[in-house]
């Protein structure tokens, strides 16, 4: 069997699709491939990963460690430390670094718990 024959045989199920249908099929398959990676990212994290995220958001190592310690204390590791800092910054009109510093100092945790454990719809 030649390469041309193999190509024609393997593309039979796609031959009658329009460009738009091919595009939709591509994105459907791409989502199927990426979804397990996203699921892993949501389910598995660690303090070191969360500290790394916070460092990239502009917090110092000491500030990042303080935030992660608070996240662990409040059993919110699955929500993501960076996500928590971002939401508090957004909710309180703070810049990211200030929000992180304040969270590391023990502030805003009642609000964090309300957002992430309270309503569910706010996540």
Number of C-alpha atoms within 10 A of each C-alpha: 5 7 8 9 9 10 10 13 11 11 10 10 9 12 11 10 12 10 9 9 12 14 11 12 14 12 12 11 11 11 12 11 11 10 12 11 11 11 10 10 12 12 11 11 14 13 18 12 14 21 25 17 17 27 18 12 16 14 21 16 13 12 21 29 20 20 29 26 17 20 23 15 10 12 11 17 20 15 16 23 26 22 15 24 26 19 21 24 19 13 13 10 10 16 13 20 20 15 25 30 19 20 24 22 14 13 14 15 18 9 14 20 15 14 18 16 14 12 10 9 8 10 13
